[in-house]
């Protein structure tokens, strides 16, 4: 009897533990809430992807402009060749009509009736040679016109491809913006629960530089605090290559609106030879650019969260530097 009671108590205890365990697992699941650092890392990653897409968009826009110029030149060449071709065609038609209209006599008969058969044959040979020459000219122009039309078609296909790429990049950027906004919203809510952090106004460094580099640096530093907007180039919002393009424009130096293209717009500079005004590039492939201001710092349009700011020169993966002008 005692052993039976022990077995019953043991079974009940086991059932209670099992039931309790089940209720804990089902009714009270625990999830680790992401901390501020984790969410900030996610936001930064999304901003980086958005900037890469934005710079690819800038590259596509440059390619589109070049393609439009090529297409304009091709069409102008084609029009000129068509005019020449039409002029030759009309001359040939007039020559044929003038030579054969109203003349039913055979060449043999004309030779027999001619006062000077040898002179007549010379004339026929001359006309034949002239006709052969015009035929060659017509064939040549036809070939040229065909080649130009093929080039025009190729340029049109290029434009279509760029337009498709532009749309794809715009869609990609929009999707990344949505994700970044979602993550930023979570970050804001987490920061709202954290202790407030006092932020003093950023003191801009004094950069002793003059000349064209000085104009570029001065302009860029003057934009500190402005917003970061993808594809923007001022006057109050910039992306990274838009800021550097506008800064060096103040010095009379034209730069393309693309970090990758700007890397080929100057003389390469080693890390230990950096001077204020130099363009510094980041990531591989290059997708970010800033302006070196001395003392191991750059000014750059960082991301939508911080806008234009001053940062350490090696705060991002360094890819190289060039000196414009």
C-alpha positions, 0 to 999 in steps of 0.5 A: 500500500505504501509503495502504491502511494509513493508511486502515485505521489511520484506520478502526480509530481511528474505531471505537475512538473510537466504541466508547469513546464508546458505552461511556462514554455507556451504562455510566457515566451521570452525574447531579447529586445534589441539594444540601441547599438544593435539597431544603430548598426542595422540602420548604418548598414541600411544607410550604406546600402542606400548610398551604394545604390545612390552612387550607382544611380549617379553613375547611370545618370552620367552614362545617360548624359554621355549616351544622349550626346553620342546619339545627338552626334550620330543623328547629325552625321546621319542627316548629313550623309542622307543629304549627300546620298540624296544629292548624288541620287538626284544627279544620277537620275538626271544623268540617266534621263538626259542620256537616254530619254527620246533616244531609241537608236542602238549604240551600234547604229549611232556608231555607224551614223556618227561622223567620227566613230572613234570620237563617239566611242570615246564619249561612250566610254567617258559616260560609262566611266562616269556612271560607274563612278557615280554607282560606286559613290552611291554604294559608298553612301549607302554603306555609310548610311547603313552604318550610321543607322546601326550606330543610332540603333545601338545608341537607342538600345543603350539609352533603353538599358540605362533607363531600365537601370535607372528605374531599377536603382530608384526602386531599390533605393526606395525599398532601402529607404523604407527599411531604414525608416523602419529601423530608425523608428525603432532606434528613436523609440529605444533612445527615448527610453534611454537617459538623455544625452546633452549635445554641444554645438560642434566646433568647426576646425580652423583649416589654414589653407588658401587658393583653390583647395581653400575655397573647396574646404571653406565651402564644404565646412560651411555646409556642416549640419546640412541634410543628407539627401540621395542624389542632392547637390545643394544648396542645403542638402547633399549626398557625398559626391554632390558635396565634393562636386559643389565644393570644388566647383567654388574653385572652378574645378568641374567634377562629375556627380559620382564618387567612383568617377571623381576618383579618376578626376585628379592625381593620386595621393598617398595617405602620408601626403594628404593635404587639405582639399584632397578627395578621400574615397572609401569602400570597395567598390568606391561608394563614398567620398569626403574632403580632407581638411587636415589633422586627420579629419574629413568633412563629408555628407555622411548619411541621412541620420547625421548629414554633413559632418566632420569625421576622422579620415580613417573612420571608414574603410579607406580606398585612396585619395586624389588631388583635383585640379 
